[in-house]
Every structure is written in C-alpha cells, then in structure tokens.
Amino acid sequence: MDDEEQVGYRRPPRKNRFRPGRSGNPAGRPRKTEQVDERSDADIVIEIGEQIVEINGRRMTRKELLYEAAFARAIKGDTATLRILVGMMEKKNAKQCQCGGGVLVVPGTMPINEWNAAAALQQAGYREASYGKDEF
C-alpha cells in the first residue's frame, strides 16, 4: 500500500474525506434568533404607573394611587415616607420657582439713599416680571 491509501489516525478512508470545494458543515452555523428589545426597569415602572385603575368609582393612574397611599402612611406617622414626600415636594418647588436673581450694577460709588432707590426700582422690575404688576 502506498501512502495515499493508508487508513488510520488522521487518515480517513478516501471515500469519507472532505470533497474539494465543498464545506465540511453544509448546514452552517445557525443564524442568531432575533433579539427582542428589552425594556429597562424604569420604562416598565413608568408604563405601569400610567395605567388607569378605578377605585371606589374614581378613575386615577396607579402613580396617583401610590402617592395617595404614601400620603396616608405619612399622615399616620410613618416618618420615612414623610421624609421622602417632603424631599419630592421640595425638589418640585425648586424646579418651579426658578426666579432668577438680579444684580445691581453701580457705575461708581453713590450715597446710600440713592443706592436704596436704585435697588428698589430694579427689584420692582423683577417682581413685576415674576409675579405680575397687580400683586406688588
């Protein structure tokens, strides 16, 4: 027997060898399954919070129901819930009341009574812009 017809370790029979030009894995690697976009936990919580439920004939979102329950717990004396609610209200008020401060630019030194008059005029302008003319 010559070297080409020997069968053994790393020498399969000629009829079982890979054919030239043919793949050894004709089916190929399976394709990846299409991944569904996974939503984040925050998106799920927001979606659930916007669902409308009916409690005792009142229609409200789950988020409103959660706040109502939190207020009830805070009123009964749950200090941790009270602390959270107060923090949320303070943050909301800080966002709503973004009344910009003002700076009085004085071109030089001036007597205190002139300075007070100029400051009062400028503050009156800010008050009118922020709260309306009739309130102050």
C-alpha positions in Angstrom: 0.0 0.0 0.0 1.2 3.4 -0.8 0.9 6.5 1.5 -2.3 7.8 -0.1 -4.4 4.6 0.6 -3.3 4.1 4.2 -6.1 4.4 6.8 -5.5 5.2 10.4 -5.1 8.1 12.8 -5.7 11.4 10.9 -6.1 9.4 7.7 -9.8 8.6 7.0 -10.7 6.4 4.1 -10.7 8.2 0.7 -14.5 8.0 0.3 -15.1 9.7 3.7 -12.7 12.6 3.2 -13.9 16.1 2.6 -14.6 16.8 -1.1 -12.6 19.7 -2.6 -14.7 22.8 -3.0 -17.4 21.6 -0.5 -17.9 22.8 3.0 -17.5 20.4 5.9 -20.5 22.0 7.5 -23.1 22.4 4.7 -25.9 23.5 7.0 -23.6 26.1 8.5 -23.8 27.8 11.9 -27.4 28.5 12.8 -28.4 32.1 12.5 -28.9 34.2 15.6 -32.5 34.5 16.7 -33.9 38.0 16.5 -33.5 39.6 19.9 -36.5 41.5 21.2 -35.5 44.9 22.6 -35.6 44.6 26.3 -37.1 47.5 28.2 -35.4 48.9 31.2 -36.9 48.6 34.6 -37.6 52.4 34.6 -39.6 52.1 31.4 -41.7 49.3 32.9 -42.3 51.2 36.1 -43.4 54.3 34.1 -45.7 52.3 31.9 -47.3 50.6 34.9 -47.6 54.0 36.7 -49.6 55.5 33.8 -52.2 52.7 33.7 -55.6 53.8 34.8 -57.5 52.0 37.5 -60.9 52.6 39.1 -61.1 52.6 42.9 -64.4 53.3 44.6 -65.8 54.9 41.4 -62.8 57.2 41.0 -60.5 56.8 37.9 -56.9 57.5 38.6 -53.5 56.4 37.5 -51.5 53.9 39.5 -49.0 56.6 40.2 -51.6 58.8 41.7 -52.9 55.9 43.8 -49.3 55.2 45.0 -48.9 58.9 46.1 -52.3 58.8 47.8 -51.2 55.7 49.8 -47.9 57.3 50.6 -49.6 60.4 52.0 -51.9 58.2 54.0 -48.9 56.4 55.6 -47.2 59.7 56.2 -50.3 61.1 57.9 -50.5 58.0 60.2 -46.9 58.7 61.4 -44.5 56.9 59.0 -41.6 59.2 59.2 -39.6 57.6 56.4 -42.4 58.1 53.9 -43.0 61.6 55.2 -39.3 62.4 54.6 -39.4 61.1 51.1 -42.6 63.0 50.2 -41.2 66.3 51.7 -38.0 65.8 49.7 -40.0 65.2 46.5 -42.1 68.4 47.1 -39.0 70.5 47.8 -37.4 69.3 44.6 -40.6 70.1 42.6 -40.9 73.6 44.2 -37.2 74.3 43.4 -37.8 73.4 39.8 -41.0 75.5 39.5 -39.5 78.6 41.3 -36.6 79.3 39.1 -36.9 83.0 39.6 -33.6 84.4 38.6 -31.8 86.7 41.0 -30.6 90.1 39.9 -27.5 92.1 40.2 -27.5 95.9 40.6 -24.6 97.3 38.6 -23.3 100.5 40.1 -21.0 102.5 37.8 -19.3 104.1 40.7 -19.8 105.0 44.4 -23.1 106.6 45.3 -24.7 107.7 48.6 -26.7 105.0 50.4 -30.1 106.7 49.8 -29.5 106.8 46.0 -28.4 103.2 46.1 -31.5 102.1 48.0 -33.7 103.9 45.5 -32.0 102.3 42.5 -32.1 98.9 44.2 -35.9 99.3 44.9 -36.5 100.2 41.3 -34.7 97.2 40.0 -36.3 94.8 42.4 -39.7 96.2 41.5 -39.0 95.3 37.8 -38.1 91.8 38.8 -41.2 91.4 40.9 -43.4 92.6 38.0 -41.8 90.2 35.6 -42.1 87.3 38.0 -45.5 87.8 39.7 -47.4 90.4 37.7 -47.9 94.1 38.1 -51.0 94.0 40.3 -49.7 91.8 43.1 -47.0 94.2 44.4 
